[in-house]
Amino acid sequence: MKTTEPILEIKQLSFSYGTIKALDEFNMRVPKGSICAFVGRNGAGKTTTFSVIAGFLRFHAGSISLCGQNLHEFRKSGKMIGLLPQEVSFFDDRTIFSQLVFLARLSGLSKNEAENETRRVLSRVSLLDQAGNNPHELSRGMKMRLGIAQAILACPPLILLDEPTAGLDPVIRSQFYELIKELKNDTTFVISSHNLSELETLCDMVCFIEKGKSISMDTMDHLLQAENTVHFKIGNDSIQLENLKTTFTDLDFYFERDGNVLSVTSKNSCTLTSDINKTILPWLLQNHIPILEVTPKVSLHQKYLKQLTQNQK
């Protein structure tokens, strides 16, 4: 992360759909140059937050500042926000190049500037050789790259990604996140996704939202600091959680099948991670479970569930 200067700052934001309160005094602060994970269950308010920031919805109370300006001043100055919705669509009867030029012109660029900008973004996402094709001729992975290309037109200081990898296979998801890492030097990202294991690796900030309220906002490293918890990455999914819970009643167990990671937390906050290792490692070995990695930290998935539990009390 380059600096703690906020590119996006939201304070006491409220929005309702009729009698349904979608955002309830929501707060969020995203440092410049970061990749921020935006985490919450379906209906928590993530897409509504993105819609308000992007200007599709008018919020009822609170404030939003971008690059040190309030949202109205930011838009009045002609600056842009990049947005990649979960379902991005393009005209199938127009070439990729012509569509991006059109979008670039909407941002205020001249025809010549728009054409140069289109070449730049297509080159950035390795699609310049597809410029003359129509979108329906692209593969799923290429369409994802095209979505990123339209989001980075005119070099927006902030890009919002709403479930960007939904429906993508593992190879394309990996390529997508590598592209985000490459683009990090140019802009700031906020990513909404249910794939927490990938967000944990990619992002350096995280914001949890529940029922329209922010329940946690922190750096990823600080949030996942060891809390008498150890992660065991294993070579298969043959873990029998009930056997572990019955055998070791002083420990809590959580198995994240997307990644085959067993998280073990002591119910006694004073327990050392080394003591957990001494207890669990022999059991894993005796049960012929291959151990690939041992890490003393909390997973993002586990931390999120814990935050939800604490918030409900």
ROTORRO-286891 format. One record per atom (N, C-alpha, C): y negated, z, x negated. Coordinates in steps of 0.1 Angstrom, whole numbers, plus 2048, in hexadecimal, padded with zeros to 3 digits. Layout:
BEGIN
YZX
...
REM end
This chain:
BEGIN
80C8007F7
800800800
7F48007F7
7EA7F87FA
7DF7F67F2
7D58017F2
7D28067FE
7C8810800
7CA81880D
7C382380F
7C582B81B
7BA826825
7B181D821
7A781882B
7AE812837
7AA816843
7B181184F
7AC803852
7B57FA855
7B27ED85A
7B17EE869
7B97F786F
7BA7F987E
7B9808880
7B080C889
7AF81A88D
7AE81B89C
7B78218A3
7B78238B1
7B58328B4
7AC8358BD
7A98438C1
7A98458D0
7B184E8D4
7B18528E2
7B28468EC
7BA83D8E9
7BB8318F1
7C38338FE
7BE82F909
7C5831916
7C482391E
7CF821924
7D081592D
7DB817937
7D8812944
7E181494F
7E3807956
7EF80595B
7F37FA964
7F3801972
7E8800979
7E7807986
7E8816984
7F281C98A
7F482A989
7FD82E97D
802824976
80B82696A
80382795D
803832957
7FC83494A
80482F93F
801823939
80881D92E
805823921
7F882691F
7F382C913
7EB838916
7EE843910
7E8850914
7E2857907
7D5854905
7CE85A8F9
7D68578EC
7D984A8EB
7E28468DF
7D98458D3
7DE8498C8
7D78498BB
7E08418B0
7DA83A8A8
7E183289D
7D782F892
7DC830886
7D482D87A
7DC825870
7D981886E
7E1810865
7D980C859
7DD81184D
7D680E841
7D67FF83D
7CC7FA837
7CB7ED832
7D67EA828
7DC7DE829
7E67DA820
7F47E0822
7F67E682E
8037ED831
80B7E483A
8187E883B
8217E3846
8257EF84E
8207EF85A
8227FB862
82D7F886D
83780186E
841801878
83C807885
83D801890
83880689D
8458088A5
8498158A7
8568188AC
8558208BA
85D81C8C3
85D8228D0
86781C8D9
86C8238E3
87681D8EC
86F8138F5
87880B8FC
872801906
869809910
85D803913
85480A91C
84B814916
84C817909
845821903
83681E902
832811902
82580D901
8228048F5
82C7FF8EE
8297F78E2
8237E98E5
8297E28EE
8247D58F2
8167D68F8
8147E0900
8067E3906
7FC7E58FB
8007ED8F1
7F77EF8E6
7F37E28DF
7FD7DA8DC
7FA7CD8D6
7F17C48DF
7F47C48EC
7EC7BC8F5
7DD7C18F6
7DB7CE8F5
7CD7D38F5
7C67D08E8
7CD7D18DC
7C77CE8CF
7C47BF8CF
7CD7B78D4
7CB7A88D4
7C07A38DE
7BC7AC8E7
7B27A88F1
7B77A38FE
7C47A3900
7CA79E90C
7C87A8918
7C67B5914
7C47BF91E
7B77C791A
7B07CC924
7A47D4921
7A77E2923
7A67EA919
7A97F9919
79F800921
7A380C927
79B813930
79381F929
79982391E
79282E917
79682E908
78E834900
7928358F2
78A82A8EA
78F8288DD
78881F8D4
7928188CB
78F80C8C7
7978048BD
78D7FE8B3
7908018A6
7887FB89C
7917F3893
78C7E788F
7937DE886
7897DB87A
78E7DD86E
7867DA862
7787E1863
7797ED868
76D7F5869
7637F2874
7677E887D
75E7E4888
7667E8895
75E7EB8A0
7657ED8AC
76B7DF8B1
7747DF8BA
77B7D38BE
7727C88C3
7687CC8CB
75E7C28D0
7567BC8C5
7527C48BB
74A7BE8B0
7537B58A7
75F7BA8A5
7697B289D
76B7A48A3
76D7A38B0
76F7968B7
76278E8B7
7577958B9
74A78E8BA
7477878AC
74C78D8A1
749788894
75277B891
75B77889A
76476C898
77176F891
77377B88D
77F77E886
78C77E88F
79777C889
7A377A891
7AE78588F
7B7787898
7C278F897
7CF786898
7D878888F
7E4780890
7EE78789A
7F577F8A2
7FF7858AB
80B77C8AC
8177828AB
82377B8AD
82B7828B8
82A77E8C5
8317848CF
8407828CE
84878A8D6
8567898D5
85B77B8D9
8547758E4
8587688E8
84C75F8E5
84C7588D9
84174F8D6
8467418DA
83C7398DF
84072C8E4
8357228DF
83A7158DD
83170B8D9
8336FF8E2
82A6F58E2
82C6E98E9
8366E08E2
8406DC8EA
84B6D48E4
8476C58E2
83C6C18E9
8396B38E8
82D6B08DE
82A6BA8D6
8206B98CC
8256BD8BE
8216B78B4
8266BA8A6
8216C88A2
8296CE899
8256DB894
8176DB88E
8146D1886
8076D0880
7FC6D088A
7FD6C7894
7F26C689E
7F06D38A5
7FB6DA8A8
7F96E68B0
7F26F18A8
7F66F289B
7EF6FC892
7E16F9890
7DE6EC88E
7D06E788D
7C86EB899
7CE6E98A5
7C76ED8B1
7C46FC8B1
7CE7048AE
7CC7138AD
7C17178A3
7C2710898
7B871388D
7AA710892
7A8705899
79B70189E
79670B8A8
79F7118B0
79B71C8B9
7957288B2
79972A8A5
79473589E
786732898
78172689A
774722896
77371988A
77E715885
77E70C879
77B6FE87D
7756F6874
7726E8876
7806E1875
7806D4879
78C6CC879
7926CC86B
78A6C9861
78F6C8853
7946D684E
78D6E0852
7916EE84E
79E6F2855
79F6EE861
7AB6F1869
7B76EA863
7B66DE85F
7C16D6859
7C56DC84C
7BB6E0844
7BF6E6837
7C56F4839
7C16FB843
7C6708846
7D570784B
7D76FC853
7E56FA858
7EE6F784D
7EA6EF844
7F26EB838
7F56F8830
7EB70182F
7ED70D827
7F771682D
7F671883A
800722841
80E71C841
80F70F844
81C709844
823709836
81B70782C
82070981E
82471781C
81C721821
81F72F81F
82D733825
83172C830
83D730836
848725834
84671D82A
84F712826
853709832
849704839
84B6FB844
8426EE843
83C6ED837
8336E1836
83A6D4838
8476D3834
84E6C7835
8536C4843
8506CE84C
8546CD85B
8476CA863
83C6C885D
82F6C8864
82F6BD86F
8356B286C
8356A7876
83F6A8881
8486B2880
8526B488B
84D6BB897
8546BB8A2
8516C38AD
8586D08AD
8536DA8B3
85A6E88B2
8696E88B7
86C6DF8C1
87A6E08C5
8846DA8BB
87F6D48B1
8886CF8A6
88B6D989B
8846E589D
8866F0893
8926F9896
8986FE88C
8A270988E
89C716892
8A471F896
89F72C89A
89773388F
89C732883
895738877
888731874
888724876
87B71C873
87172087E
87572188A
86C725895
866733892
86E73C88D
868749889
85D74787E
86073E875
85673C86A
849735870
84B72D87A
840726880
838731888
83E73A88E
837745894
82F74D88B
83475087F
82C757875
82174E870
82374186F
81873886A
80C739874
80F738881
80473988B
7FD74788A
805751887
7FF75F886
7F676187A
7F875986F
7F075B863
7E5751862
7E374886C
7D873F86C
7CB74686A
7C2741862
7B5746860
7B5754859
7C0757853
7C176484B
7BC770852
7C377485D
7BF780865
7C278C85D
7B979685E
7BB7A3856
7C77AB85B
7CB7A8868
7D57B086F
7DE7A7876
7EC7A9875
7F57A187D
7FF7AA884
8007A8891
8097B089A
8167A889C
8217AE89A
82E7A789C
8367B08A6
8397A98B2
8407B08BD
84E7AC8BD
8577B58B9
8667B28B8
8687A48B2
8647A28A6
8647948A0
87279089C
87C79989A
889795896
8937958A2
88F7988AE
8987988B9
89F78B8BB
8AD78C8BB
8B57808BC
8B87788B0
8B277C8A5
8B4775898
8C177A891
8C877188B
8D4776884
8D077D877
8D9784870
8D678C865
8CF785859
8D4778857
8CE77084C
8C076D84F
8BD76885B
8AF76585E
8A677185F
8AB77C863
8A4789863
8A078C855
8A978B84C
8A678E83E
89C785838
89C77883C
89276F837
88577283D
885776849
87877A850
871785849
879790846
87379C840
86E799831
87679082B
87178C81D
86478581E
86277D828
85577682A
84A78082D
84D78A835
843794838
83E79B82B
84879E822
8457A5816
83C79C80D
83F78F80D
836786806
82878580B
827786818
81978581E
81279281E
81879D81A
8127AA81B
8057AA812
8047A3807
7F87A37FF
7EC79D806
7EF795810
7E478D817
7DF794824
7E779D82A
7E37A3837
7EA7B0839
7E87B6845
7EE7C2849
7F77BF855
8037C5856
80C7C3861
80F7CF869
8107CE876
8167D887F
8227D2886
82D7D8884
83A7D2889
8407DB893
8427D689F
84A7DD8A9
8587D78A9
8627E08A8
8707DC8A7
8797E88AA
8857E58B0
88F7EF8B2
8987F08A6
8977E789D
8A07E8891
89A7F1887
89D7FE888
896808880
89B808871
8A880486F
8AC804861
8A57F9859
8A17EE85F
89A7E4858
88B7E8856
8867EE861
8787F385F
8777FD854
881806853
881810849
87F80A83B
8867FF839
8867F982C
8797F1829
8747EB834
8697E2833
85B7E9833
8597F383B
84C7F883E
848804836
83B806834
83681182C
82F81B835
82D817842
82782084C
82F820858
82E82B860
83582B86D
82D832878
82E82D884
82783488F
83283489A
8348408A0
83D8428AB
8358438B8
83983C8C2
83283D8CF
83C8418DA
83884A8E3
84184E8EE
8388508FA
83B849905
83484B912
825849910
82183F907
81383C905
80C8458FC
81384F8F6
80D8588EC
8128568DE
80A8588D4
80F8588C7
8158658C3
8218668BF
8288728BC
8298758AD
82786A8A5
82786C897
821860890
819862885
81385787E
81385C86F
81B855866
81C85A859
82084E850
820851843
826847839
83584883B
83C83D838
84A83D839
85184782F
84C847823
852850819
85085F81D
844863822
842871826
84B875832
84B86C83C
85386E848
861870845
86786983B
875869839
87987282D
87087B829
87488481F
88088D823
888890819
89489881C
8928A5823
8998A682E
8988B3836
8A68B8837
8AB8BE82C
8B98C282B
8C38B8832
8C08AB82F
8C88A1835
8CD897829
8DA89282B
8DF889821
8E587D829
8E2871823
8E7865828
8F3860820
8FE85D827
90A857820
90C849825
90983F81D
90C831821
91B82F81D
92382B827
931829825
93581B827
941818823
94680A822
94C80582F
94D80D839
953808846
94D811851
95280F85D
94D817869
95782086F
960825866
96C82D86B
96983C86C
95C84086B
95884E86D
95C85387B
96285F87B
965865888
95B871889
95086F890
946879891
94B886897
9548858A1
9588918A8
96089A89F
968894896
97089C88C
9668A3882
95C89C87E
9528A2875
94B8AE87C
9478AC889
93F8B6890
9488C3893
9558C0895
95E8CB897
9618D388A
9628CB87F
9658D1872
9598D986C
94E8D386D
9428D9867
9378DC872
9398E8877
9308EB883
9228EF87F
9208F1872
9128F586D
90A8E886A
9108DD86C
9098D0868
9078C7875
8FD8BF875
8FB8B587F
8FE8A7879
90489E881
90889187C
903886885
8FE87B87E
8FA870885
8FE86387D
90585A884
90A84E87E
903842883
8FC83B879
8F482F87D
8FD823879
90381D884
90D812882
90780687C
8FA80487F
8F37F8879
8EF7FC86A
8F97FB861
8F77FE853
90280884F
90A80D858
915817854
90F82384C
905829851
8FF83584B
902842853
90984B84C
90B858852
90086284E
8F9867857
8EE871854
8F387F857
8F288884D
8F789684F
8EC89F84C
8E98A8856
8DE8B1856
8E38BF858
8DF8C984F
8E38D6851
8DA8DD85C
8E18E5864
8D98EC86F
8D18F8869
8D48FB85C
8CD905855
8C38FE84C
8B690084F
8AC8F8847
8AB8FC838
8B2907835
8B290B827
8BD90581E
8C68FE825
8D18F881E
8CD8ED815
8D28ED808
8CF8E37FF
8D78D6801
8D18CB7FE
8D88BE800
8E58BE7F7
8E48C47EC
8F08C57E3
8FC8CC7EA
8F98D67F2
9038DE7F9
90A8D5804
9018CC80A
9078C3814
9108B980D
90C8B4801
9158AB7F9
9228B27F6
9228BE7F1
92E8C57EE
9388C77FA
9328C8805
93A8CA811
9408BD817
9378B2818
93B8A681F
94289C815
93E89B809
945891800
9548937FF
95989F7FD
9688A17FD
96E89C809
96889F815
96E89B822
96F88C823
96488581F
96487681F
96F870816
97087680A
97A871801
988874805
98A88080B
998883810
99C87A81C
992875823
99586C82E
99485D82B
99485B81D
99484D818
98984481D
97D84A81F
971843823
96983F817
967832815
96082D809
951831809
94C8377FF
93E83B7FE
9368327F5
92C82B7FA
9248217F3
9178277ED
9128317F4
9058377F0
9038447F6
8FD84D7EF
8F985A7F4
8EA85C7F2
8E285F7FD
8D48607FC
8CF86C803
8C88757FD
8C2881803
8B587E80B
8B6878816
8AA87581E
8AE87482D
8A4873835
8A6871844
8A4862847
8AC85D850
8AA84F854
89F84E85E
89984385F
88E841869
894843877
8A083E87A
8A6840887
8A884E88A
8AD856880
8AF864883
8A286C885
89886887D
88B86F87E
88486C88B
88685F890
88085B89D
8878638A8
8948658A8
89B86C8B2
89787B8B2
8958808A6
89088E8A5
8828908AA
8798868A8
86C8878AD
86C8878BC
87487E8C2
87587E8D0
87A88B8D6
8848918D0
88989E8D5
87E8A98D4
8768A98C9
86C8B38C7
8618B18D1
85E8A48D4
8538A08DE
8568A48EC
8638A58EF
8688A88FD
8688B78FF
8678BF8F5
8678CE8F6
85A8D38FC
REM end
